Amino acid sequence: MEDCVGIYQHPQNPKLSYRVSRQQNHLMVKGPGWGQSLEIKPESETDYFIRFLGWEFHFLKDEEGRVIHLEIVAGQTFRLKKIE
């Protein structure tokens, strides 16, 4: 869970970034223009969702096991690069 925490930037628009944080045993995500963070629920170690929105969050790892991208499926799919 701790590996997923960070800031993820949209590849075509660097001004759009998503912050993933940890609050106790929960992962939270905050997107651009959102008033608050939303909890993302786990399906596995790297796959999460927000059921009421129908959104999926997939944390993608490199060969060494480090999370380097966040893929968001919300009508269309966005792959964000971990920058922090």
Secondary structure by P-SEA (a helix, b strand, c coil): ccccbbbbbccccccbbbbbbbcccbbbbbcccccbbbbbbbccccbbbbccccbbbbbbbcccccccbbbbbccbbbbbbbcc
